[in-house]
Amino acid sequence: MRKSLSYLFVGVSAALIALLAQHFLFSNPQTVFVARDEAPTFRTAVAFDSANSNFVEAAEKTVNAVVHVKNVSLERSPQSLFDFFYGYESFQQPQIGTGSGVIISPDGYIVTNHHVIDEAQSLEVTLNNNQTFKAQVIGSDASSDIALLKIESNKELPYLAFGDSDRSAIGEWVLAVGNPFNLTSTVTAGIISAKARSISPMNNMSFIQTDAAVNPGNSGGALVNTRGDLIGINTAIKSRTGSYVGYSFAVPSNIAKKVVEDLLEFGAVQKGILGITTLRSSSKEAIDQGLDQIEGVYVAGVAKNSGADQAGLKEGDIIRSVDGVSIKNFTGLTGHLSSRRPGDTVFVVIERDGELIDKEVVLSKNEIIDLPYLGMRVENLSTEEKKALSIDGGVRIIAVAEYYRSYELENKIIIAIDGKPVKSIEDASQLAESGRASRRAITILNKNGEKETLIFN
């Protein structure tokens, strides 16, 4: 009997040991036994708590404030020689373009890109819940590629608050939210790759560069940080194929916010300038003088009676910072000043003869503007110049794109575009932007005061 009990005890003990061994060997996923040098040791990752993820919170705040924008315009194309020479407005086909927009107020103001709504005959905005509204253009600025729309809703709408893009940092996580390829709100993630990035030699616009995937349809969408603050409006990709290949660009929120405020208050963007000229770091003159190696902006000249002149800036000074923001290049300078207006005071730190000097500069009104659709840079005429020419307005061409150099357009005066008078750079910008897909008729005064009409295709 005792022997039987002994056998039973041994059997039960063996079974318990086997069960315990099975439990520890196979029931605990965090314990892995391997022979020495036969395989690497793996660690089990900590479980990802999506409820506490900043990406999730930021995405939830953003997707409902990002809208789909549909632009219906009319394509014009000649159908005969008669149409080609005498106009072809009679033959028009509806063209539909799409993009994104960001609701920035509960009463329905929406910021998007100028190129998303350009040439629109009608605009339709669709919310993330599939509600659709007709949209009105409040104002638009081609140079910053920012436009302001308005929709009317019976209830308050979800919206995003503007963040401070100056405080964003290279390496910071960001989300891009938009409607690529006509899909509903889509979220992609990346980091800020660079700041104060210029992508066009005709425009010193300052962009935030990210590696968040942005594709056609994302234009006008939101770039937000992990708190869900709007720090940029997605604008462009740099690609040979037209689709995302690793680089995307956004208008900084500080610039977009200022443009929106100007459009609401003045109907046009108010641009403040220091009143200096500089050298492009890539120019031969800058390279010959070793100025392509400096960090900052070299002052090559100071306009008489400008804010810079009155503050005592001189040729040879190097601008190191403005309002406490480090300035590394001219694009960074123009980007920061794009969020300021004429009459604003900025605090400038310059380097002169190895010494850092603080200056307070009152920004003056910008008298020069680029007309990217015409490939020109123009400036306002002084009162004395208008009297001498016996005209009450006009703008002088001071630079043209390379493909117009042979026409010797510099220093000629534009007095009309498509038969409509041009009295200032604001007029020139507005008229040059409207109907840019059509041919443009530019009326100019040559050096002898004679009128000429040029046709730009």
Stockholm file with secondary structure:
# STOCKHOLM 1.0

chainA/1-457         MRKSLSYLFVGVSAALIALLAQHFLFSNPQTVFVARDEAPTFRTAVAFDSANSNFVEAAEKTVNAVVHVKNVSLERSPQSLFDFFYGYESFQQPQIGTGSGVIISPDGYIVTNHHVIDEAQSLEVTLNNNQTFKAQVIGSDASSDIALLKIESNKELPYLAFGDSDRSAIGEWVLAVGNPFNLTSTVTAGIISAKARSISPMNNMSFIQTDAAVNPGNSGGALVNTRGDLIGINTAIKSRTGSYVGYSFAVPSNIAKKVVEDLLEFGAVQKGILGITTLRSSSKEAIDQGLDQIEGVYVAGVAKNSGADQAGLKEGDIIRSVDGVSIKNFTGLTGHLSSRRPGDTVFVVIERDGELIDKEVVLSKNEIIDLPYLGMRVENLSTEEKKALSIDGGVRIIAVAEYYRSYELENKIIIAIDGKPVKSIEDASQLAESGRASRRAITILNKNGEKETLIFN
#=GR chainA/1-457 SS CHHHHHHHHHHHHHHHHHHHHHHHHHSCTTCCCCCTTTSCCCCCCCCCCGGGCHHHHHHHHHHTTEEEEEEEEEEECCCSHHHHHHCCTTCEEEEEEEEEEEECSTTCEEEECHHHHTTCSEEEEECTTSCEEECEEEEEETTTTEEEEECCCSSCCCCCCBCCGGGCCTTCEEEEEECGGGCSCEEEEEEEEEEEECCBTTBCCCEEEECSCCCTTCTTCEEEETTCCEEEEEEEECCSSSSCSSCEEEEEHHHHHHHHHHHHHTSSCCCEECCEECCCTTSHHHHHTTGGGCSSEECCEECTTSHHHHHTCCTTCEEEEETTEECCSHHHHHHHHTTCCTTCEEEEEEEETTEEEEEEEECEECCEEEETTTTEEEEECCHHHHHHHTCSCCEEEEEECGGGGGGCCTTCEEEEETTEECCSHHHHHHHHHTTTTSCEEEEEECTTSCEEEEEEC
#=GC SS_cons         CHHHHHHHHHHHHHHHHHHHHHHHHHSCTTCCCCCTTTSCCCCCCCCCCGGGCHHHHHHHHHHTTEEEEEEEEEEECCCSHHHHHHCCTTCEEEEEEEEEEEECSTTCEEEECHHHHTTCSEEEEECTTSCEEECEEEEEETTTTEEEEECCCSSCCCCCCBCCGGGCCTTCEEEEEECGGGCSCEEEEEEEEEEEECCBTTBCCCEEEECSCCCTTCTTCEEEETTCCEEEEEEEECCSSSSCSSCEEEEEHHHHHHHHHHHHHTSSCCCEECCEECCCTTSHHHHHTTGGGCSSEECCEECTTSHHHHHTCCTTCEEEEETTEECCSHHHHHHHHTTCCTTCEEEEEEEETTEEEEEEEECEECCEEEETTTTEEEEECCHHHHHHHTCSCCEEEEEECGGGGGGCCTTCEEEEETTEECCSHHHHHHHHHTTTTSCEEEEEECTTSCEEEEEEC
//
